[in-house]
Amino acid sequence: MPPIPAIDELSVTLAHYLIVSGVIFGIGVVIALAKRNAVAVLMGVELMLNAVNLTLLAFSRFSSAFPAGEEPLTGHAFVVFVLTVAAAEAAIALALAVLVYRRRETVDLDRVNLLRW
Amino acid sequence: MTLAEHIHYMGPALTLFVGAALVLLADLVLGRRAATWGMALVVVAGGLAWNAAQALAGTSGEALSGSIVVDRFSIFVTFIIFVSAFAVIAAAREWLSRLDGDAEFLALLLISAGSMALLVQSNDLITLFVALETTSIAQFIMAGIAKTDKSAEAGLKYLLTGAVAAAVLLYGFAFLFGISGTVSLPGIAEFVRSGPESQRLPLILAFVFIAAGFGYKMAIAPFHAWAPDVYEGSPAPVASFLSVASKAAGFAVALRVFYTGLGGGDTFIAQDWAMLFGALAALSMVFGNTGALLQTNARRLLGYSSIAQAGNIAVGLAAVAAGSTMGPSGVLFFLGTYVATNLGAFVAVTAVAERLGTEEIEDYAGLMKRSPLTGGVLSICLLSLTGIPPTAGFIAKVYIFNGAIAADQMWLVGLVALAVVNTAISAFYYLRWVRTMWLDDPKDAVTFRPAGPTQAVLFVAAVGVLFFGMAPTWLITAAQRAAETLL
């Protein structure tokens, strides 16, 4: 039976956060590109944005590694702006989706195809 | 710095933001379409005046703790953006008189143009992102504002692709922040210039993501898929605004980030991103031109043509990175002439659609007999897009290709050769359209005149194209002085 590792060997490092956020970003990209429903695409985009937030927070949290030594709150501030903009974007996106649905009775992107080639 | 100085630095953008609110208020109080239209024009003129005042006073430096910077570069690009906003509003008079929600449209356009001015002034990643998204979100609504099937679809598609592009751009920003430890562009530049070889791969990863995000704004391949759909589907004034102002802002901010932020043409990663933009330029020219060959709809053709033109400008971006000093001024000069050229073409197409109710190129037969002004201006603009002397498009192409060759690298010479071949291909569809207008007989004897403001815009655009084609010195000097302040 292997010895139980010490606590600090178990600690979560920057790399862990980056891997998790990278995986979430990848899942978001796949959803955004593969789903045909406009609302599902939006959910993919939200995943991508939240992966970005996680990355920013992780970098900010482990800022002692920074060469320039910026005050560690910059990343946190960035996240607040990203959240705000994402909310505004989602509001407009849903309004446009409702507009398309009213006119076409569908938000399936394969059937919203008046404009093609 | 005093509060008044901060306000002076952001003046042009603030004028448009305040103006947007006033336009909405005027619509509520006066309720007259002509009044809101005139007010929007006055607001943009006010922004232009403030911009000119900054230029004359030689305003330069950072404001808001280094979040924004005013220099000749930002003043030059702001001028381009506001001039196109003014022309778009002026030419949209007739369309606005039919639109449900005209004041909202004007307010959104003012907000969008104001944020673009802020975008080219931004000096850190956070300001840049917020300005970029403000201008984008206003454009999404504008694309869908006509509420027809096509307009709604264009708005939704523009938004979905835009949201994905913004997320990708942000991921690049997050890594740039993580690697360099700062969000300010001069700070990042300092870090990159210190030459951290071990960070080469993460840096390349970051700027590939960033290039993808900006590539969407600039409509360069392979991030161009939205452009033909949105240019065809959205209302004509929106399409003309996107094709000119949005593209100019996209290229300007890419110049700012890659030239100022990533330390210009003499850093250890310069060659990498030069190659990246070279590849994007080649893809854009090939995709844009082959796509345009197949089009029968005028606006869709202009959409593909704008992708190909973005490829031409991206040649200048590649030359920038390869250490050519002519690169940035070439990009700026091209953008300046492109405003007159592309806006003229779009407004002419809009005028034809208003009067004849068609956007199919075969219906342009005999346009010279129907409306000599519209046909003449459209012909001049198409010749300029092809790059035939004595139009501005010729000088702009020569300047940019010359800058790329001056960088003295084999692959850039190859890129220019590809660009020249593509110019020949593009001549086929541009000149075919011109021939249709001049030589074919019209189907009926209907003649027409565009509305007064539209005629004025058409006339000024044609004069601009010919003037910058025959006497480009003034604009070239301005572009060079603007480019000097980038580093």
HADDOCK unambig.tbl for C-alpha pairs under 7 A between the chains (distance, minus, plus):
assign (segid A and resid 45 and name CA) (segid B and resid 163 and name CA) 6.58 0.50 0.50
assign (segid A and resid 45 and name CA) (segid B and resid 164 and name CA) 5.85 0.50 0.50
assign (segid A and resid 45 and name CA) (segid B and resid 167 and name CA) 6.91 0.50 0.50
assign (segid A and resid 48 and name CA) (segid B and resid 167 and name CA) 6.01 0.50 0.50
assign (segid A and resid 49 and name CA) (segid B and resid 167 and name CA) 5.49 0.50 0.50
assign (segid A and resid 52 and name CA) (segid B and resid 170 and name CA) 6.56 0.50 0.50
assign (segid A and resid 52 and name CA) (segid B and resid 171 and name CA) 5.29 0.50 0.50
assign (segid A and resid 52 and name CA) (segid B and resid 174 and name CA) 6.57 0.50 0.50
assign (segid A and resid 55 and name CA) (segid B and resid 174 and name CA) 6.39 0.50 0.50
assign (segid A and resid 56 and name CA) (segid B and resid 174 and name CA) 5.44 0.50 0.50
assign (segid A and resid 59 and name CA) (segid B and resid 178 and name CA) 5.25 0.50 0.50
assign (segid A and resid 66 and name CA) (segid B and resid 180 and name CA) 6.72 0.50 0.50
assign (segid A and resid 66 and name CA) (segid B and resid 181 and name CA) 4.94 0.50 0.50
assign (segid A and resid 67 and name CA) (segid B and resid 180 and name CA) 6.58 0.50 0.50
assign (segid A and resid 67 and name CA) (segid B and resid 181 and name CA) 6.31 0.50 0.50
assign (segid A and resid 68 and name CA) (segid B and resid 180 and name CA) 6.63 0.50 0.50
assign (segid A and resid 68 and name CA) (segid B and resid 181 and name CA) 5.45 0.50 0.50
assign (segid A and resid 68 and name CA) (segid B and resid 182 and name CA) 6.72 0.50 0.50
assign (segid A and resid 69 and name CA) (segid B and resid 181 and name CA) 6.31 0.50 0.50
assign (segid A and resid 70 and name CA) (segid B and resid 181 and name CA) 5.97 0.50 0.50
assign (segid A and resid 70 and name CA) (segid B and resid 182 and name CA) 5.77 0.50 0.50
assign (segid A and resid 78 and name CA) (segid B and resid 126 and name CA) 6.08 0.50 0.50
assign (segid A and resid 89 and name CA) (segid B and resid 137 and name CA) 6.54 0.50 0.50
assign (segid A and resid 93 and name CA) (segid B and resid 156 and name CA) 6.95 0.50 0.50
assign (segid A and resid 93 and name CA) (segid B and resid 159 and name CA) 6.67 0.50 0.50
assign (segid A and resid 96 and name CA) (segid B and resid 152 and name CA) 6.71 0.50 0.50
assign (segid A and resid 96 and name CA) (segid B and resid 155 and name CA) 6.89 0.50 0.50
assign (segid A and resid 96 and name CA) (segid B and resid 156 and name CA) 5.77 0.50 0.50
assign (segid A and resid 97 and name CA) (segid B and resid 156 and name CA) 6.62 0.50 0.50
assign (segid A and resid 99 and name CA) (segid B and resid 152 and name CA) 6.56 0.50 0.50
assign (segid A and resid 100 and name CA) (segid B and resid 152 and name CA) 5.69 0.50 0.50
assign (segid A and resid 100 and name CA) (segid B and resid 153 and name CA) 6.47 0.50 0.50
assign (segid A and resid 103 and name CA) (segid B and resid 149 and name CA) 6.48 0.50 0.50
assign (segid A and resid 112 and name CA) (segid B and resid 153 and name CA) 6.73 0.50 0.50
assign (segid A and resid 114 and name CA) (segid B and resid 150 and name CA) 6.60 0.50 0.50
assign (segid A and resid 115 and name CA) (segid B and resid 229 and name CA) 5.48 0.50 0.50
assign (segid A and resid 115 and name CA) (segid B and resid 233 and name CA) 6.94 0.50 0.50
assign (segid A and resid 116 and name CA) (segid B and resid 229 and name CA) 6.78 0.50 0.50
